């Protein structure tokens, strides 16, 4: 029987040896090769965003409270799939000028973030690039239809840390107080000390940042918002479901800490490690169960209403929307050219790693009147455990005062190894700006207190980037981005000086470490690039 496949222009003009390929292509893609174009764009997008994808994976896998990130892209794709029949009926009207401008701005932000190793802005730029591609290739109607699935991707990024970070300390206090109240109600003798230390007869539990439960709220919202959108019709029921699930998650965190106290009081061990992670996931499990049960109950309470139709009349190709030929081709070539140029620029700008001027091991053992003290000091602090190069020493003055010097140098910055990131965030919680007098000039720095062995330790610290010191973390971030764009490098260092607490006055420890810091600063310049 003669082949019934209709000859396409490609198959008619192709040589005999290539006609089977042309026929197979026609069977797969039809007259509108949407899938083929999508694959081409995806390849370019993966090449451009490979550093961001790697950092996001590292974030989801290693950081507490971010494991829901693995589900977010899948949920977003499912939301797109639900809208797909409707999308096929929307005419494609590429927005050339606004789409290209949007894509250029988003790509520049993405490049700057990738080179500087800033995941927060980089992950946000990734979402903006996707939105720019939709606007350029398909137009405003498509961007509006896909606004929620695209915006939902923000839950896989650390962008929302800016919302939860101010809640960490209040939630720590609230969790400690409510957990103590639960234990006291159960008749267990317990005492709250230093606001976050729960003292039991057999053990002391410390409510640290991760135990606050603030970060877990993002995971609850990441599941609650799409669930409310898909299963409920009325706005009042959607808002009720999401807000009540947040409240349940907060209360579940109090219960979790109280259960840990009961377990420890009963002689239980291994409060940390994998078991502790499971305790943390308990909060999410309780909230997720409540979400699904609450969605079912609220759905029954709503008035019966026909759901919004998500199907079309069957027109359009299976793989994608109906295109307008030359306009779609032009938009596709513009998008490919933009992504290709950005990818080349990314790998051309990356200048690799930068080595120290001198090895930190050769740092002087005598600095002015200060001499290295080989006796271990329990008050030594470490700020960046994953630094590429580090120095931790204790120095003693003739009058017996001791200070601890810590220098951490990172050759490049990636997720989990940022100079200004989650590892150094505790330094800024109680920090106040100060100035170090160095010779005839001054150097910006920070004063803060860190808890060590349940005692506050005074600390002076600053960031060293490209020969300049910064106290403000936002300025340090901007300096990193500037250095990455202009020099193709993202190295930098954290310099931290701590001192022993003494009873001679509140300014004495600051005076000791700031005097030492002023003597150290010129030497630091000889070692750090």
One Martini backbone bead per residue (centre of mass of N, CA, C, O) as a GRO file, in nm:
protein
  529
    1UNK     BB    1   0.099   0.034   0.020
    2UNK     BB    2   0.071   0.356   0.005
    3UNK     BB    3   0.187   0.619   0.148
    4UNK     BB    4  -0.012   0.858   0.343
    5UNK     BB    5   0.192   1.068   0.367
    6UNK     BB    6   0.229   1.394   0.355
    7UNK     BB    7   0.405   1.604   0.179
    8UNK     BB    8   0.658   1.800   0.250
    9UNK     BB    9   0.874   2.041   0.161
   10UNK     BB   10   1.118   1.879   0.268
   11UNK     BB   11   1.054   1.599   0.125
   12UNK     BB   12   1.043   1.692  -0.172
   13UNK     BB   13   1.346   1.838  -0.176
   14UNK     BB   14   1.475   1.586  -0.088
   15UNK     BB   15   1.670   1.345  -0.082
   16UNK     BB   16   1.628   1.013  -0.077
   17UNK     BB   17   1.809   0.960   0.187
   18UNK     BB   18   1.630   1.195   0.358
   19UNK     BB   19   1.322   1.124   0.356
   20UNK     BB   20   1.282   0.950   0.612
   21UNK     BB   21   1.352   1.181   0.807
   22UNK     BB   22   1.133   1.378   0.711
   23UNK     BB   23   0.894   1.192   0.778
   24UNK     BB   24   0.954   1.162   1.081
   25UNK     BB   25   0.938   1.462   1.143
   26UNK     BB   26   0.645   1.498   1.047
   27UNK     BB   27   0.514   1.300   1.246
   28UNK     BB   28   0.619   1.448   1.509
   29UNK     BB   29   0.575   1.780   1.427
   30UNK     BB   30   0.477   1.868   1.167
   31UNK     BB   31   0.423   2.206   1.069
   32UNK     BB   32   0.490   2.262   1.392
   33UNK     BB   33   0.806   2.269   1.553
   34UNK     BB   34   0.780   2.301   1.874
   35UNK     BB   35   0.958   2.084   2.008
   36UNK     BB   36   1.223   2.148   1.864
   37UNK     BB   37   1.245   2.438   1.968
   38UNK     BB   38   1.234   2.371   2.268
   39UNK     BB   39   1.492   2.204   2.278
   40UNK     BB   40   1.684   2.425   2.184
   41UNK     BB   41   1.626   2.622   2.420
   42UNK     BB   42   1.693   2.425   2.653
   43UNK     BB   43   1.990   2.388   2.590
   44UNK     BB   44   2.069   2.687   2.625
   45UNK     BB   45   1.953   2.719   2.913
   46UNK     BB   46   2.130   2.506   3.051
   47UNK     BB   47   2.403   2.632   2.985
   48UNK     BB   48   2.343   2.907   3.127
   49UNK     BB   49   2.209   2.765   3.413
   50UNK     BB   50   2.398   2.556   3.548
   51UNK     BB   51   2.492   2.700   3.812
   52UNK     BB   52   2.206   2.738   3.929
   53UNK     BB   53   2.116   2.444   3.929
   54UNK     BB   54   2.341   2.345   4.120
   55UNK     BB   55   2.270   2.533   4.360
   56UNK     BB   56   1.980   2.435   4.401
   57UNK     BB   57   2.042   2.143   4.459
   58UNK     BB   58   2.218   2.203   4.707
   59UNK     BB   59   1.995   2.342   4.867
   60UNK     BB   60   1.785   2.107   4.877
   61UNK     BB   61   1.985   1.885   4.999
   62UNK     BB   62   2.134   2.062   5.256
   63UNK     BB   63   1.906   2.249   5.347
   64UNK     BB   64   1.711   2.337   5.589
   65UNK     BB   65   1.381   2.360   5.457
   66UNK     BB   66   1.438   2.275   5.113
   67UNK     BB   67   1.317   1.995   5.000
   68UNK     BB   68   1.068   2.115   4.835
   69UNK     BB   69   1.221   2.201   4.572
   70UNK     BB   70   1.178   1.935   4.407
   71UNK     BB   71   0.857   1.990   4.365
   72UNK     BB   72   0.808   2.266   4.230
   73UNK     BB   73   0.859   2.211   3.923
   74UNK     BB   74   0.639   1.990   3.905
   75UNK     BB   75   0.400   2.166   3.987
   76UNK     BB   76   0.435   2.376   3.764
   77UNK     BB   77   0.397   2.177   3.528
   78UNK     BB   78   0.112   2.092   3.612
   79UNK     BB   79  -0.016   2.372   3.580
   80UNK     BB   80   0.045   2.387   3.279
   81UNK     BB   81  -0.108   2.132   3.193
   82UNK     BB   82  -0.393   2.239   3.277
   83UNK     BB   83  -0.356   2.489   3.059
   84UNK     BB   84  -0.300   2.370   2.774
   85UNK     BB   85  -0.572   2.366   2.622
   86UNK     BB   86  -0.603   2.676   2.643
   87UNK     BB   87  -0.333   2.768   2.511
   88UNK     BB   88  -0.402   2.650   2.222
   89UNK     BB   89  -0.626   2.897   2.179
   90UNK     BB   90  -0.408   3.105   2.188
   91UNK     BB   91  -0.277   3.344   2.020
   92UNK     BB   92   0.021   3.410   1.862
   93UNK     BB   93   0.197   3.721   1.989
   94UNK     BB   94   0.477   3.846   1.958
   95UNK     BB   95   0.690   4.049   2.179
   96UNK     BB   96   0.957   4.195   2.076
   97UNK     BB   97   1.044   4.446   2.239
   98UNK     BB   98   0.958   4.376   2.537
   99UNK     BB   99   1.076   4.088   2.535
  100UNK     BB  100   1.373   4.164   2.478
  101UNK     BB  101   1.416   4.357   2.713
  102UNK     BB  102   1.349   4.159   2.933
  103UNK     BB  103   1.565   3.946   2.856
  104UNK     BB  104   1.812   4.124   2.889
  105UNK     BB  105   1.782   4.203   3.187
  106UNK     BB  106   1.763   3.911   3.300
  107UNK     BB  107   2.037   3.811   3.184
  108UNK     BB  108   2.222   4.011   3.324
  109UNK     BB  109   2.141   3.925   3.611
  110UNK     BB  110   2.225   3.630   3.576
  111UNK     BB  111   2.523   3.672   3.511
  112UNK     BB  112   2.604   3.831   3.763
  113UNK     BB  113   2.516   3.607   3.964
  114UNK     BB  114   2.692   3.374   3.858
  115UNK     BB  115   2.971   3.507   3.882
  116UNK     BB  116   2.913   3.586   4.199
  117UNK     BB  117   2.738   3.361   4.350
  118UNK     BB  118   2.420   3.462   4.357
  119UNK     BB  119   2.132   3.294   4.420
  120UNK     BB  120   1.900   3.485   4.473
  121UNK     BB  121   1.918   3.651   4.203
  122UNK     BB  122   1.955   3.411   4.008
  123UNK     BB  123   1.682   3.266   4.057
  124UNK     BB  124   1.510   3.510   3.981
  125UNK     BB  125   1.627   3.545   3.694
  126UNK     BB  126   1.530   3.273   3.584
  127UNK     BB  127   1.228   3.344   3.596
  128UNK     BB  128   1.252   3.598   3.414
  129UNK     BB  129   1.352   3.449   3.163
  130UNK     BB  130   1.104   3.274   3.123
  131UNK     BB  131   0.908   3.513   3.095
  132UNK     BB  132   1.054   3.643   2.851
  133UNK     BB  133   1.012   3.407   2.656
  134UNK     BB  134   0.706   3.411   2.657
  135UNK     BB  135   0.673   3.702   2.555
  136UNK     BB  136   0.840   3.678   2.292
  137UNK     BB  137   0.700   3.411   2.166
  138UNK     BB  138   0.367   3.466   2.262
  139UNK     BB  139   0.289   3.687   2.474
  140UNK     BB  140   0.068   3.828   2.697
  141UNK     BB  141  -0.144   3.602   2.724
  142UNK     BB  142   0.057   3.385   2.814
  143UNK     BB  143   0.177   3.529   3.059
  144UNK     BB  144  -0.089   3.545   3.213
  145UNK     BB  145  -0.153   3.234   3.215
  146UNK     BB  146   0.160   3.179   3.349
  147UNK     BB  147   0.200   3.340   3.615
  148UNK     BB  148   0.163   3.130   3.843
  149UNK     BB  149   0.373   2.910   3.767
  150UNK     BB  150   0.610   3.112   3.769
  151UNK     BB  151   0.576   3.233   4.057
  152UNK     BB  152   0.596   2.955   4.209
  153UNK     BB  153   0.915   2.919   4.173
  154UNK     BB  154   1.006   3.085   4.428
  155UNK     BB  155   0.999   2.829   4.630
  156UNK     BB  156   1.294   2.720   4.516
  157UNK     BB  157   1.409   2.971   4.653
  158UNK     BB  158   1.584   3.222   4.865
  159UNK     BB  159   1.404   3.483   4.846
  160UNK     BB  160   1.216   3.433   5.114
  161UNK     BB  161   1.425   3.496   5.339
  162UNK     BB  162   1.347   3.797   5.378
  163UNK     BB  163   1.078   3.710   5.535
  164UNK     BB  164   1.196   3.498   5.759
  165UNK     BB  165   1.437   3.630   5.907
  166UNK     BB  166   1.272   3.823   6.110
  167UNK     BB  167   1.135   3.552   6.249
  168UNK     BB  168   1.347   3.385   6.397
  169UNK     BB  169   1.379   3.514   6.678
  170UNK     BB  170   1.080   3.522   6.768
  171UNK     BB  171   1.043   3.212   6.723
  172UNK     BB  172   1.246   3.120   6.928
  173UNK     BB  173   1.109   3.242   7.175
  174UNK     BB  174   0.829   3.113   7.136
  175UNK     BB  175   0.919   2.817   7.133
  176UNK     BB  176   1.049   2.813   7.413
  177UNK     BB  177   0.803   2.908   7.583
  178UNK     BB  178   0.589   2.698   7.485
  179UNK     BB  179   0.750   2.441   7.554
  180UNK     BB  180   0.768   2.499   7.856
  181UNK     BB  181   0.463   2.507   7.904
  182UNK     BB  182   0.410   2.213   7.821
  183UNK     BB  183   0.601   2.078   8.030
  184UNK     BB  184   0.466   2.203   8.282
  185UNK     BB  185   0.181   2.082   8.227
  186UNK     BB  186   0.320   1.778   8.257
  187UNK     BB  187   0.523   1.802   8.521
  188UNK     BB  188   0.798   1.911   8.419
  189UNK     BB  189   1.097   2.013   8.513
  190UNK     BB  190   1.163   2.357   8.413
  191UNK     BB  191   1.400   2.593   8.254
  192UNK     BB  192   1.446   2.929   8.140
  193UNK     BB  193   1.744   3.036   7.964
  194UNK     BB  194   1.838   3.289   7.770
  195UNK     BB  195   1.542   3.241   7.615
  196UNK     BB  196   1.664   2.936   7.468
  197UNK     BB  197   1.714   2.763   7.733
  198UNK     BB  198   1.633   2.426   7.816
  199UNK     BB  199   1.613   2.314   8.151
  200UNK     BB  200   1.678   1.998   8.260
  201UNK     BB  201   1.773   1.755   8.478
  202UNK     BB  202   1.943   1.595   8.222
  203UNK     BB  203   1.913   1.846   8.014
  204UNK     BB  204   2.004   2.079   7.747
  205UNK     BB  205   1.811   2.286   7.539
  206UNK     BB  206   1.861   2.442   7.219
  207UNK     BB  207   1.709   2.712   7.051
  208UNK     BB  208   1.770   2.747   6.739
  209UNK     BB  209   1.725   2.859   6.431
  210UNK     BB  210   1.611   2.583   6.314
  211UNK     BB  211   1.388   2.568   6.560
  212UNK     BB  212   1.183   2.799   6.491
  213UNK     BB  213   1.015   2.739   6.196
  214UNK     BB  214   1.028   2.960   5.971
  215UNK     BB  215   1.130   2.794   5.718
  216UNK     BB  216   0.880   2.588   5.708
  217UNK     BB  217   0.661   2.781   5.593
  218UNK     BB  218   0.739   2.762   5.295
  219UNK     BB  219   0.656   2.466   5.254
  220UNK     BB  220   0.359   2.507   5.321
  221UNK     BB  221   0.302   2.718   5.097
  222UNK     BB  222   0.398   2.544   4.853
  223UNK     BB  223   0.145   2.350   4.895
  224UNK     BB  224  -0.108   2.530   4.966
  225UNK     BB  225  -0.153   2.711   4.717
  226UNK     BB  226  -0.208   2.498   4.490
  227UNK     BB  227  -0.425   2.343   4.646
  228UNK     BB  228  -0.625   2.580   4.672
  229UNK     BB  229  -0.646   2.642   4.365
  230UNK     BB  230  -0.748   2.341   4.273
  231UNK     BB  231  -0.987   2.274   4.512
  232UNK     BB  232  -1.084   2.575   4.532
  233UNK     BB  233  -1.311   2.859   4.474
  234UNK     BB  234  -1.302   3.031   4.719
  235UNK     BB  235  -1.126   3.274   4.879
  236UNK     BB  236  -1.190   3.217   5.178
  237UNK     BB  237  -1.097   2.917   5.171
  238UNK     BB  238  -0.806   2.960   5.078
  239UNK     BB  239  -0.712   3.143   5.309
  240UNK     BB  240  -0.790   2.954   5.541
  241UNK     BB  241  -0.606   2.719   5.467
  242UNK     BB  242  -0.328   2.862   5.470
  243UNK     BB  243  -0.334   2.998   5.752
  244UNK     BB  244  -0.397   2.743   5.922
  245UNK     BB  245  -0.141   2.584   5.837
  246UNK     BB  246   0.058   2.782   5.966
  247UNK     BB  247  -0.041   2.752   6.256
  248UNK     BB  248   0.004   2.447   6.276
  249UNK     BB  249   0.312   2.457   6.228
  250UNK     BB  250   0.382   2.621   6.478
  251UNK     BB  251   0.260   2.427   6.689
  252UNK     BB  252   0.422   2.175   6.598
  253UNK     BB  253   0.695   2.292   6.687
  254UNK     BB  254   0.636   2.299   6.985
  255UNK     BB  255   0.581   1.998   7.014
  256UNK     BB  256   0.853   1.896   6.918
  257UNK     BB  257   1.025   2.019   7.147
  258UNK     BB  258   0.868   1.885   7.378
  259UNK     BB  259   0.924   1.593   7.291
  260UNK     BB  260   1.228   1.614   7.321
  261UNK     BB  261   1.214   1.665   7.627
  262UNK     BB  262   1.075   1.401   7.704
  263UNK     BB  263   1.286   1.212   7.579
  264UNK     BB  264   1.529   1.316   7.745
  265UNK     BB  265   1.405   1.269   8.032
  266UNK     BB  266   1.376   0.946   7.963
  267UNK     BB  267   1.685   0.890   7.827
  268UNK     BB  268   1.731   0.995   7.561
  269UNK     BB  269   1.908   0.997   7.255
  270UNK     BB  270   1.997   1.130   6.967
  271UNK     BB  271   1.898   1.445   6.896
  272UNK     BB  272   2.075   1.422   6.654
  273UNK     BB  273   2.068   1.407   6.325
  274UNK     BB  274   1.846   1.216   6.160
  275UNK     BB  275   1.636   1.237   6.388
  276UNK     BB  276   1.619   1.549   6.382
  277UNK     BB  277   1.515   1.569   6.093
  278UNK     BB  278   1.251   1.416   6.146
  279UNK     BB  279   1.145   1.622   6.347
  280UNK     BB  280   1.129   1.851   6.140
  281UNK     BB  281   0.934   1.699   5.939
  282UNK     BB  282   0.689   1.682   6.129
  283UNK     BB  283   0.580   1.962   6.072
  284UNK     BB  284   0.511   1.914   5.774
  285UNK     BB  285   0.330   1.667   5.805
  286UNK     BB  286   0.111   1.799   5.970
  287UNK     BB  287   0.048   2.026   5.766
  288UNK     BB  288  -0.021   1.844   5.522
  289UNK     BB  289  -0.254   1.692   5.645
  290UNK     BB  290  -0.421   1.943   5.702
  291UNK     BB  291  -0.445   2.041   5.413
  292UNK     BB  292  -0.607   1.798   5.295
  293UNK     BB  293  -0.835   1.796   5.501
  294UNK     BB  294  -0.915   2.096   5.469
  295UNK     BB  295  -0.982   2.085   5.166
  296UNK     BB  296  -1.214   1.881   5.197
  297UNK     BB  297  -1.392   2.042   5.395
  298UNK     BB  298  -1.414   2.311   5.235
  299UNK     BB  299  -1.533   2.183   4.978
  300UNK     BB  300  -1.804   2.098   5.124
  301UNK     BB  301  -1.883   2.399   5.212
  302UNK     BB  302  -1.914   2.477   4.942
  303UNK     BB  303  -2.061   2.581   4.680
  304UNK     BB  304  -2.183   2.471   4.404
  305UNK     BB  305  -1.950   2.483   4.125
  306UNK     BB  306  -1.839   2.520   3.825
  307UNK     BB  307  -1.564   2.464   3.684
  308UNK     BB  308  -1.314   2.570   3.515
  309UNK     BB  309  -1.237   2.548   3.200
  310UNK     BB  310  -0.958   2.327   3.053
  311UNK     BB  311  -1.075   2.333   2.755
  312UNK     BB  312  -1.102   2.291   2.420
  313UNK     BB  313  -1.168   2.236   2.060
  314UNK     BB  314  -0.890   2.095   1.929
  315UNK     BB  315  -0.713   2.294   1.826
  316UNK     BB  316  -0.423   2.244   1.706
  317UNK     BB  317  -0.149   2.117   1.801
  318UNK     BB  318  -0.023   1.893   2.015
  319UNK     BB  319   0.255   2.045   2.102
  320UNK     BB  320   0.109   2.327   2.025
  321UNK     BB  321   0.054   2.619   1.917
  322UNK     BB  322  -0.048   2.838   1.696
  323UNK     BB  323   0.135   2.972   1.448
  324UNK     BB  324   0.280   3.266   1.249
  325UNK     BB  325   0.552   3.188   1.138
  326UNK     BB  326   0.753   3.445   1.092
  327UNK     BB  327   0.716   3.552   1.382
  328UNK     BB  328   0.810   3.297   1.532
  329UNK     BB  329   1.084   3.270   1.399
  330UNK     BB  330   1.196   3.539   1.490
  331UNK     BB  331   1.164   3.495   1.796
  332UNK     BB  332   1.335   3.239   1.813
  333UNK     BB  333   1.602   3.362   1.708
  334UNK     BB  334   1.627   3.578   1.925
  335UNK     BB  335   1.640   3.387   2.169
  336UNK     BB  336   1.884   3.220   2.077
  337UNK     BB  337   2.083   3.455   2.053
  338UNK     BB  338   2.068   3.552   2.345
  339UNK     BB  339   2.154   3.285   2.487
  340UNK     BB  340   2.421   3.245   2.334
  341UNK     BB  341   2.562   3.506   2.417
  342UNK     BB  342   2.538   3.460   2.724
  343UNK     BB  343   2.698   3.196   2.735
  344UNK     BB  344   2.964   3.304   2.625
  345UNK     BB  345   2.997   3.526   2.842
  346UNK     BB  346   3.011   3.347   3.090
  347UNK     BB  347   3.276   3.180   3.003
  348UNK     BB  348   3.452   3.442   2.952
  349UNK     BB  349   3.435   3.586   3.238
  350UNK     BB  350   3.546   3.348   3.376
  351UNK     BB  351   3.856   3.360   3.571
  352UNK     BB  352   3.848   3.194   3.812
  353UNK     BB  353   4.089   3.162   4.040
  354UNK     BB  354   4.240   3.308   4.342
  355UNK     BB  355   4.529   3.359   4.493
  356UNK     BB  356   4.732   3.413   4.731
  357UNK     BB  357   5.003   3.601   4.804
  358UNK     BB  358   5.015   3.439   5.077
  359UNK     BB  359   5.055   3.221   5.313
  360UNK     BB  360   4.891   3.188   5.615
  361UNK     BB  361   5.117   3.022   5.766
  362UNK     BB  362   5.315   3.297   5.750
  363UNK     BB  363   5.200   3.443   5.967
  364UNK     BB  364   5.270   3.633   6.211
  365UNK     BB  365   5.364   3.582   6.563
  366UNK     BB  366   5.430   3.897   6.567
  367UNK     BB  367   5.222   4.186   6.678
  368UNK     BB  368   5.383   4.389   6.818
  369UNK     BB  369   5.278   4.308   7.147
  370UNK     BB  370   5.185   4.052   7.007
  371UNK     BB  371   5.175   3.699   7.092
  372UNK     BB  372   5.170   3.388   7.036
  373UNK     BB  373   4.934   3.140   7.157
  374UNK     BB  374   4.943   2.786   7.212
  375UNK     BB  375   4.707   2.793   7.386
  376UNK     BB  376   4.411   2.684   7.404
  377UNK     BB  377   4.095   2.835   7.294
  378UNK     BB  378   3.751   2.821   7.357
  379UNK     BB  379   3.679   3.114   7.203
  380UNK     BB  380   3.712   3.026   6.933
  381UNK     BB  381   3.610   3.122   6.600
  382UNK     BB  382   3.393   3.011   6.327
  383UNK     BB  383   3.250   3.120   6.009
  384UNK     BB  384   3.397   2.932   5.760
  385UNK     BB  385   3.421   2.595   5.721
  386UNK     BB  386   3.446   2.608   5.372
  387UNK     BB  387   3.706   2.729   5.332
  388UNK     BB  388   3.995   2.730   5.144
  389UNK     BB  389   4.124   2.939   5.352
  390UNK     BB  390   4.278   2.941   5.689
  391UNK     BB  391   4.295   3.126   6.013
  392UNK     BB  392   4.379   3.022   6.362
  393UNK     BB  393   4.448   3.245   6.639
  394UNK     BB  394   4.641   3.325   6.938
  395UNK     BB  395   4.690   3.626   7.129
  396UNK     BB  396   4.932   3.793   7.352
  397UNK     BB  397   4.972   4.021   7.594
  398UNK     BB  398   5.163   4.145   7.850
  399UNK     BB  399   4.882   4.176   8.036
  400UNK     BB  400   4.708   3.895   7.930
  401UNK     BB  401   4.568   3.950   7.688
  402UNK     BB  402   4.327   3.797   7.460
  403UNK     BB  403   4.315   3.701   7.113
  404UNK     BB  404   4.123   3.613   6.817
  405UNK     BB  405   4.216   3.495   6.495
  406UNK     BB  406   4.016   3.505   6.186
  407UNK     BB  407   4.069   3.365   5.852
  408UNK     BB  408   3.861   3.359   5.551
  409UNK     BB  409   3.908   3.210   5.225
  410UNK     BB  410   3.756   3.257   4.899
  411UNK     BB  411   3.791   3.192   4.562
  412UNK     BB  412   3.486   3.111   4.539
  413UNK     BB  413   3.127   3.152   4.481
  414UNK     BB  414   2.884   2.935   4.620
  415UNK     BB  415   2.662   2.737   4.720
  416UNK     BB  416   2.764   2.726   5.067
  417UNK     BB  417   3.026   2.953   4.989
  418UNK     BB  418   2.959   3.222   5.095
  419UNK     BB  419   3.065   3.511   5.227
  420UNK     BB  420   2.758   3.619   5.205
  421UNK     BB  421   2.548   3.436   5.425
  422UNK     BB  422   2.434   3.194   5.632
  423UNK     BB  423   2.704   3.167   5.795
  424UNK     BB  424   2.715   3.501   5.854
  425UNK     BB  425   2.437   3.593   5.970
  426UNK     BB  426   2.487   3.587   6.288
  427UNK     BB  427   2.678   3.838   6.290
  428UNK     BB  428   2.424   4.051   6.215
  429UNK     BB  429   2.201   4.043   6.439
  430UNK     BB  430   2.396   4.234   6.665
  431UNK     BB  431   2.516   4.450   6.489
  432UNK     BB  432   2.760   4.725   6.490
  433UNK     BB  433   2.893   4.993   6.375
  434UNK     BB  434   3.241   5.071   6.305
  435UNK     BB  435   3.583   5.205   6.367
  436UNK     BB  436   3.911   5.171   6.250
  437UNK     BB  437   4.226   5.281   6.352
  438UNK     BB  438   4.457   5.331   6.073
  439UNK     BB  439   4.655   5.540   6.134
  440UNK     BB  440   4.522   5.802   5.938
  441UNK     BB  441   4.285   5.613   5.914
  442UNK     BB  442   3.991   5.411   5.823
  443UNK     BB  443   3.783   5.117   5.912
  444UNK     BB  444   3.528   4.924   5.852
  445UNK     BB  445   3.309   4.771   6.102
  446UNK     BB  446   3.204   4.522   6.351
  447UNK     BB  447   2.989   4.475   6.626
  448UNK     BB  448   2.953   4.178   6.838
  449UNK     BB  449   2.767   3.888   6.961
  450UNK     BB  450   2.858   3.556   7.064
  451UNK     BB  451   2.778   3.234   7.138
  452UNK     BB  452   2.989   3.071   7.395
  453UNK     BB  453   2.924   2.858   7.624
  454UNK     BB  454   2.682   3.048   7.717
  455UNK     BB  455   2.855   3.306   7.616
  456UNK     BB  456   2.933   3.622   7.547
  457UNK     BB  457   3.123   3.726   7.257
  458UNK     BB  458   3.331   3.956   7.146
  459UNK     BB  459   3.313   4.101   6.807
  460UNK     BB  460   3.525   4.167   6.523
  461UNK     BB  461   3.429   4.252   6.177
  462UNK     BB  462   3.515   4.187   5.821
  463UNK     BB  463   3.542   4.250   5.475
  464UNK     BB  464   3.755   4.124   5.200
  465UNK     BB  465   3.760   4.304   4.877
  466UNK     BB  466   3.983   4.390   4.664
  467UNK     BB  467   4.140   4.562   4.909
  468UNK     BB  468   3.857   4.601   5.059
  469UNK     BB  469   3.655   4.712   5.322
  470UNK     BB  470   3.354   4.565   5.484
  471UNK     BB  471   3.052   4.582   5.682
  472UNK     BB  472   2.833   4.576   5.484
  473UNK     BB  473   2.669   4.318   5.324
  474UNK     BB  474   2.554   4.464   5.075
  475UNK     BB  475   2.820   4.592   4.982
  476UNK     BB  476   2.969   4.321   4.958
  477UNK     BB  477   2.791   4.205   4.737
  478UNK     BB  478   2.835   4.431   4.528
  479UNK     BB  479   3.142   4.394   4.515
  480UNK     BB  480   3.133   4.108   4.404
  481UNK     BB  481   2.983   4.172   4.143
  482UNK     BB  482   3.178   4.381   4.032
  483UNK     BB  483   3.426   4.193   4.027
  484UNK     BB  484   3.304   3.981   3.838
  485UNK     BB  485   3.250   4.166   3.590
  486UNK     BB  486   3.544   4.313   3.571
  487UNK     BB  487   3.740   4.040   3.668
  488UNK     BB  488   3.629   3.737   3.700
  489UNK     BB  489   3.590   3.739   4.028
  490UNK     BB  490   3.498   3.591   4.382
  491UNK     BB  491   3.681   3.673   4.595
  492UNK     BB  492   3.724   3.646   4.964
  493UNK     BB  493   3.707   3.776   5.311
  494UNK     BB  494   3.709   3.690   5.661
  495UNK     BB  495   3.746   3.902   5.950
  496UNK     BB  496   3.811   3.785   6.293
  497UNK     BB  497   3.779   3.930   6.630
  498UNK     BB  498   3.834   3.805   6.958
  499UNK     BB  499   3.754   3.829   7.315
  500UNK     BB  500   3.779   3.843   7.639
  501UNK     BB  501   3.599   3.858   7.916
  502UNK     BB  502   3.577   4.133   8.147
  503UNK     BB  503   3.552   4.334   8.458
  504UNK     BB  504   3.673   4.633   8.361
  505UNK     BB  505   3.460   4.679   8.134
  506UNK     BB  506   3.279   4.718   7.839
  507UNK     BB  507   3.539   4.832   7.660
  508UNK     BB  508   3.783   4.637   7.690
  509UNK     BB  509   3.742   4.421   7.464
  510UNK     BB  510   3.725   4.624   7.234
  511UNK     BB  511   4.002   4.753   7.273
  512UNK     BB  512   4.171   4.501   7.223
  513UNK     BB  513   4.063   4.412   6.933
  514UNK     BB  514   4.098   4.692   6.792
  515UNK     BB  515   4.396   4.715   6.837
  516UNK     BB  516   4.465   4.454   6.687
  517UNK     BB  517   4.323   4.514   6.416
  518UNK     BB  518   4.501   4.762   6.343
  519UNK     BB  519   4.763   4.581   6.325
  520UNK     BB  520   4.654   4.365   6.111
  521UNK     BB  521   4.555   4.506   5.851
  522UNK     BB  522   4.826   4.551   5.691
  523UNK     BB  523   4.888   4.243   5.674
  524UNK     BB  524   4.641   4.147   5.519
  525UNK     BB  525   4.718   4.298   5.251
  526UNK     BB  526   4.968   4.092   5.196
  527UNK     BB  527   4.768   3.825   5.154
  528UNK     BB  528   4.527   3.956   5.019
  529UNK     BB  529   4.382   4.028   4.697
   0.00000   0.00000   0.00000
